[in-house]
């Protein structure tokens, strides 16, 4: 207490000197200890002055030596105090609360939140936003509001009056900034433009690699089209995928097991059934979207040069077409952007595409084929309904996009994959030498989710794709299939195709020169770098050593929220940021996107660009853990949760810095990288516990579970990350992707868009100058939680700071991409239009309790129950057969014996009740009769022995027919009769009585 008080007094003396206060007024308010220390200080100062002025005489003066010793003592006391104040500890807020002298938890109120300040007795401005962030100036202003006295004087008065919780605002601000409960104090006064230059980004010129130049009358490109679907439903894919193609088993030409492929973009394989939510690769849980375009409609916004859905439907209603036969040509690589991660260009990335063609068939001796007639009718009909300028003026070369951004393990693996896939295509060519109509004999509903609209699929249909995976309309051909067409269309499902696979041993067509001959290359896993964690998600990863499969699972901060412009399925995880203010919904600046994904913070139903209608997936990725398949070098999901539950991290504060466009053309929101924040501390510990072994640094955790597929090194730290406070050699750089590959109308439009966005970022920076811990009243109320994402779409588990617990957030039953039209109908889950929603699907598809109990037994338990039931049945049958062999009558069947036994048992039960009553009465009568018989026998010995023996046998046979269950009652009655005997009872009577009882 004395040391702390002396330091405080020293600080007060310094302030008094600064404010030129009278010494007498200051001393009168201080305790005696402060005066003593102040006198000591004067002596030390005087000694030091004498030492400097008389440096030649200080050795001969005894007072100077004592004064130097006193100076050393004071300095030692001060150094001990400083050492004590720099005690290190984990990044939590308990130290600040402890310094205030109050309880630790305060009901988990945020340190800088309004409720916390009210609880502490401070003033609170109701107009201030309820965010868990503030600054030292704000705290000082509220603490000293309407105070007429000087701040230092008020501090002294409060301290002398016994207010231990009150602290100098400036000292509290410095202490708070060192506790990792806030963030980003260094650049509080910097604007978004200045922050952008500090991070070496360009936020003003608008020079981006994604400008568009095309038809000026089409100001918005789109992705809607008319085409043919090759979608299949497989056991390994998404269970909600369509089965619209029975002819081509597309799963046979993809590498789902990663035998040849190293990595792909976040969508993975677009054919072969799609992906489940819990796939090891962490790919987006989309349904199968394989198709070939016949006519690109483009934008659906008529004001931007597009064509509305109604116009497309009206045009197609006047078009008549015959079933088209499709012939598979070959599978090729190449295309794409051939990008690499960072400076490593050794492993190219490309697209995988299946080339198909439409077979020319002729109807009724026409000089033009059916497909040519269809195209003529289609373009004429589209022009008749005033189709927009964004529609293509020619048909599209038929092809099936299978995957994008594919990186193979080596050129040899790429050649092997191409050969095996094209060998499968050669089998298809042998099966369908003249092509085959595409279709299925199943049923489907268009648009998906409309249960009451199920229709027979059939063969030869054309479909309107609102986006890649949303079919909203199907059109049937004008005639049925011919015999030959029907034979080929049903060959794979109804016939035996093993002979085609056995007889096809080589490839008769040329698939070389399709972009796959890029030279020899091989992935070198030891060329991996920590900066590869800042990855382009539209491209494949370069994997570290001993990792055989990619993965998109990661730890991050969820930022999605539900708004009027998003789908109903979007969840709200924060209320501090409204990202609608940095989105160009009207496409004033942006013309189109380079991928099928539009705005990643939630896409609108009926968006003109035809982007996939996704829910809000806003997030900040922190640590990519890779695949969850331990057999491929990853770590299981349960082990990830186990490790994360043991990391004690502080409340995660984030602060927006600026909006920019990166080198890949993606729009991103940069958050400040503070190496001294709780977020940085969390990143450091994730690297220490789950990072890969690299550069002689190995991870460690108490559970002993590790992964070879994390994209972060065990020795990586936040201070190696991006920004002015980082060295730029690590993987820590908190960013949120707003959109992929945005294409602007011009360079000026790009600059204007960035200026608009960063103006709003400046507002956020002024609103949360020291960061904010995001959350809602129902999700992470205290703010600053960490999330474990299966992929960008699905948040699975949430962890509270300071080991406050965790819970599963996964909302299950994802039917992604979600459906069009928008699920905004009233009536809840009873409304058929809402049947496809996640919560409604779970409610309708909830299994019965008996099925859940039966499934919970497992295979062993179910087999045990079956075995016990089987043994019980066989034992009952054996007992019945044994009884029947012994007691059934001659010529009587087993069935007759069963009925007779059942009737007999029923009669016995009725008679047994009467017999028991007679038995009780007969026992008493027999006792009386035995007495009379014994007395008469003793008096008359002349009777014939034969009559006596006959009577005895008769009595014996009569008694033996009685139930043995009443023997105890007979013995008790016998004892009573013996006590009541006469003295004239002879010796023969007891012997005869004992004999009768034993019978």
Secondary structure, 3 states (H helix, E strand, C coil): CHHHHHHHHHHHHHHHHHHCCCHHHHHCCCCHHHHHHHHHHHHHHHHHHHHHHCCCCCCCCHHHHHHHHHHHHHHHHHHHHHHHHCCCCCCCCHHHHHHHCCCCCHHHCCCCCHHHHHHCCCCCCCCCCCCCCCCHHHHHHHHCCCCCCCHHHHHHHHHHCCCCCCCCHHHHHHHHHCCCCCCCCCCCCCCHHHHHHHCCCCCCCCCCCCECCCCCCCCCCCCEEEEEECCCCCCCCCCCCCCCCCCCCHHHHCCCCCCCEEECCCCCCCCCCCCCCCCCCCCCCECCCCEEEEEEEECCCHHHCCCCHHHHHHHHHCCCCCCCEEEEEEEECCCCCCCCCCCCCCCCCEEEEEEEEECCCCCCCCCCCHHHHHHHHHHHHHHHCCCCCCCCCCCCCCEEEEEEEEEECEHHHHHHHHHHHHHHHHHHHHHCCCCEECEEEEEEECCCCCHHHEEEEEECCEEEEEECCEEEEEECCCCCCCHHHHHHHCHHHHCCCHHHHHHCCCCCCCCCCCCCCCCCCECCHHHCCHHHHCCCCCCCCCCCCCCCCCCCEEEEEECCCCCCCCCCCCCCCCCCCCHHHHCCCCCCCEEEECCCECECCCCCCCCCCCCECCCCCCEEEEEEEECCCHHHCCCCHHHHHHHHCCCCCCCCCECEEEEEECCCCCEEEEECCCCCCHHHHHHHHHHHHHCECECCECCCCCCCCCCCCCCCECCCCHHHCCCCCCCCCCCCCCEEEEECCEEECCHHHHHHHHHHHHHHHHHHHHHCCCCECCCCCCCCCCCCCEEEECCCCCEEEEECHHHCCEEECCCCCCCECCCCCCCCCCCHHHCHHHCCCHHHHHHHCCCCHHHHHHHHHHHHHHHHHHHHHHHHHHHHHHHHHHHHHHHCCCCCCHHHHHHHHHHHHHHHHHHHHHHHHHHHHHHHHHHHHHHHHHHHHHHCCCCCHHHHHHHHHHHHHHHHCCCHHHHHHHHHHHHHHHHCCCCCCCHHHHHHHHHHHHC
